[in-house]
Amino acid sequence: MRPQVLAHRGASHDHAEHTLGAYTAALDDGAQGLECDVRLTADGHLVCVHDRDLRRTAATRDTVSTMDLADLSELDFASWKHPWADLDDERPDVDEADGKVLTLRKLFEVAADYDRRVEIAVETKHPTRYGGLVEQRVVELLADFGWTGPDSPVRVMSFSWRALRRVSRLAPDVRVVQLVDQLGRWPLVRRSIGRDWIVGPGIAELMAHPRMARRIADSGHDVHVWTVNTRAELELCLDLGVKAVISDRPAYVLELLDDLGV
């Protein structure tokens, strides 16, 4: 079975993560879906940003939760990835807008307007000062797009099972993914999650603990794995019957699948 390939924060191996440029590149490369992390701004907008603060991706110590969208929009979220790009005479022209902060609404619009179905895995980050308001705003946005039914292209992921229970209560038909970063916790996690929930373990843990990986694969839950970037990692996922892989290198993973005849 060929797993679905989702772009982790966009085609983030080659492009600045969570930027419009990274996501459009991933779609052009053939990714069937996109993965993003979301945080809530001080004025209530959902933005695609992984870290709590912006030191790594926008060269400021400010935190997302204390800034308005207008202030975030003034920042450069792309230059950190290729700091010497301005010195490259052969570098193609880049649209400055592709390196600005990306709202979840804009990402949904891009996916909705694409010429094929695009699935989106939205991870809500916790802990956060806004608590359950994050999931509430995600579900409200899904409703705006008519994406709260069983055919929704969006699934919501989190390491917090409480966050996922909120999503299931607000939008029972939306798929949810329980992320797992420590396989030793799997017995406890398994007792806490819903029967139809997807399980999302990290590839490093699966590689390090193959017996536990098999237990998860045999649990009756669909398995979606992050972050799969090498042939060996992909081959393990294929052996386990993983339904979706999330990768920084979606084009490369798609090529590997073709080479493996999957």
N, C-alpha and C positions, 0 to 999 in steps of 0.2 A: 504494500500500500504506500502510495506517495504522500508524504505529509505536506500539509500546507506550510508555506514559507512566509513568515512575517518579518518585516524590517524593524530591527531593534533601534528605536529612536530615529528611524529613517535608515538610510544607507550610511550608518555612522562610522564605518571604518574609513571612508573616504571623504565624508562631508561632516560639517559641524552638526552634532546631534540636535534633534528637536527643531531644526530649522526647516522652513518650507523647501529649501533647496535639497535637503537630505531626503525628504519624503517624496518629492517629485522624481528625484533620481531613482529611488527605490521602485516606484511604480513603473518608470520607464524601463527599469531592469527586469520587470516581470514579477515582482513580489505580489503575492495574492493578498497580503494584508500588511497593516502598519501597527506598530506598537508605540505607545507613548505613556509618559508619566504626567500626571496633572497635579497642579497646586492652585490654590485660590488666592487671588490678589486681595489687597486691602479693600478695594471697591467691588469685590464680588465676581471677578472674571476668572474663568478657568484657563490656565496657561500651561503649555507643554514645557515643563522644566523638571529636571530630576532632583537637583540638590536643593536643600533648604535655603542656602545662601548662594550668591552669584559670583563668588571669588573665582571659581574654576572656569565658568563659561562666559562671564561678562565683565570680569575685572573690577568688581566692586564687592565690598563686604556686606552690602544691604541684603536683606532677606525678602523673598518673594511676598510673604504674607504681610509685610509692612509697606509695600509699594503699590501705588495705583497703576493701572494698565498704561496710562499715558506716560508715566515715568519709565516704566519698563520698555516702552516702545522707543525711547530715546537711546537705548543701549545697543551695543554691537554684540550679538551672540555667536558670531561666526569667526572672527579674526583669530581667536585662540587656537583654532584647529590648524591653520596654516599661517603662522605669524610672519613668514617671509614671502608671502604670496605677491605682495606689491613689487618685489624685486624680480619677479619672473616675467620676462618680456613675452613669453609664449603662453602665458596663462590666459584662458578664454575670459571674455567679459562676463562679469557676474552681476546679477540684479541685486542691488543693495537690499531690497525688500526681502530677498530670500534669506538674509542673515539676521532679521529682526525677530523679536519674541513672537511666538506663534500661539494663537489662542486655539482652544479645542474646537470652538465653533468654526474657525477657518479650516482646520484640518478636516472636520466633518464635511464642510462645503466642497473641499477638494475631492474627497472620496466620493461624495454623492454625484459630482459632476463628471467623474471619470467614465471612460467608455466601456467599462466592465465592472463587475461587482468587486468592491474592495472591502475587506473586513478590517476592523480596528479593535485592537486590544488596549483598553484604557486602564492604566494602573493608578489607583488613588494612593497617595503617600500618607503614611501615618508614622508617628504621631504628628498632629498639626493643631495649631491654636483654634482652628475652626471646627474640629471634630467632625460630626456627622453632616455638617453643612456641605462638605465636599461632595459626598454621595448624593445628597439632595439636589445639588446644582447639576451634577452629571445626569441624573435621571430627568430633570427638567429640560436639559438640552436634548436628550434623546427624544423626549416627547415633542419638542419643537420640530424634529426631523421625521417624526412618525416612526421612530425606531425602538419602540418599547414592546413590540410583539415578538412572537417566536421566530419570525424571519428576520429579526434585526441583524445587521452586519456587525454590531458592536457587542463585545463582551467586556465585562469589568473584572479587573484583577486587583488583588491586594494580599499582603502578608497578614492583614488583620481580618480574622473571620467575622468580627463584629461589623466591620465595614461592609463585608459581603452580605451579611444578614440584613443590613439596612437596605442594600440594593434589592435583594430578593423580596423584601417587604414592600418596597416602593414600586418595583417593576418585576413582578414574579416571573415573567416570560424571558427576561434578559438573562443570558448565560453569565455565570460567574466562575472565576478561576482562583482557587486557593493556592497562592504562591508558597513554596516551601524552600527554605534555604538551609535547613539542617535535617537530614534524613533520620537522625535519631529521634526526632519528634514525630515521625510519621504515625506511630500507633495512637498517639494522643490526637493528632490532627484528624486522623481517619474517623475517630469517634465524634468529632465536633462538626464535621461538614455535612452538607446535604447530600442525598443519594445521587442527585444529578449534577453535582458540582464537578467542574473540571479540576484536575490537580496540575500544578505548575512547578515542578522541581527544577533546580539549577543543574546544569550539565556537569559542573565540577563535582558535585556531590554524587551524581549518578555514576560518574567515572570512578570515583574513589570507593564507592560502596555498591558493587554490582548486584549483590544478593538483595539488598534493600531496594535497588532499582527494579528488580524483577517483582518484588512484592507489590510495589506501587503499580507496575504494569498489569499485574494480575488482580488488582483491587476492584475492577468493575467500573472505574472512573476513566474517562478520556484523559490522556496525558498530553500536556503542552510543555515544551522544555525551552529554557533560556540558559545561556546564550550560546548557540551552536555555531561555531566558526571554522571547524576543521573536519577533515574527512573521517578521522577516527570517532569524533563526537557524533557526526551524522550517522555513521554505521551503527553505533550503539543505539541511537534513537530508532533506526530502522529495525534493528533486532528486537527492540522492546515494543514495536507497534505504535510508536508515538504518533499522535494525530496532527500535531503542529510543532514546528521549530521556529524559534525567534532568533534572528541572526543579525550581527552588525554587517555581514557580507552577503546579502540576499542573492546577488547575481552569482557569486561564487558557489553558494549552496545549491542554487538551481542548476548550475553546470555540473556539480558533483552528482546530483540526482540523475541527470541525463547520462552521465558517464557510467553510473551504476545500473542503468537500465530500469530505473524505478518510475 
